[in-house]
């Protein structure tokens, strides 16, 4: 934060940085945030599929106990441990996604911020916050250390 109650230095655009650059970096950051969410869903897919495969052990045992040995054998043979796509279990899909797409994307977004914004993050959002704050309102402070947010100030 500085004397006028605006964002801290890490969230102020560097001198001479254009609106177009702030907007472009905001879009790049938003795209990466979407990829982060997609990656989380991929990990959910990985864990859910793995959990289902482990639950098949119970199903196989229960089918055997219920006198359906041929079905137990079929589930065991055809589904337990099966690749989810040719040659891949889910962990291999996660690893390939991380190495091929996620890590390069994350590195490029970081390099763009370093090169174009002196490493500063969320400039677009910080400026949006400033434009939407109500001056003097205790719940519209610039940051956690802003005195306007302290009771009795």
C-alpha positions, 0 to 999 in steps of 0.5 A: 500500500502507499500513502493514497491507500491504493494497491501495494507496489507489487500490484501497481503497473510499472511506469509506461506499461500500457492498458493493452499490455495490462489487459493482455497479461490479464487474459493470459493469467485468466487462461492459466487459471482455467488450465489450473482448474482443468488440471484439478479436474484431471487429478479428480479423474485420476483419483476417481478412476483409481478408486473405482479400479480398487473398488472392483476388487470388492465387486470381484470378491462379492461376485465370487461369494454370491456364486458368480465365479464366471462374472468375477473372472470376467470383471477381473480379466477385462476391467481390473487394471485396464488401460483407460486409453491405449497404453496408459493408466491415468497417472501417465495421462496426468504426467504427460499433460503436466510435461507437455502442456501445463508446465510449459504454459505456466513457465511462459506465463511467468516469463511474460509477466517477468518481461512485460510487468517486472514480475508483477501479478494480477495487475488487471484485477488490482486495477479493477479492485481500485475502480470498484472500491468505495473510499472510506468504507471499512470493507473496501480497503486496498489491502489488509494493512490499510488503516481505513480498514481498522476499527476506530481510524 
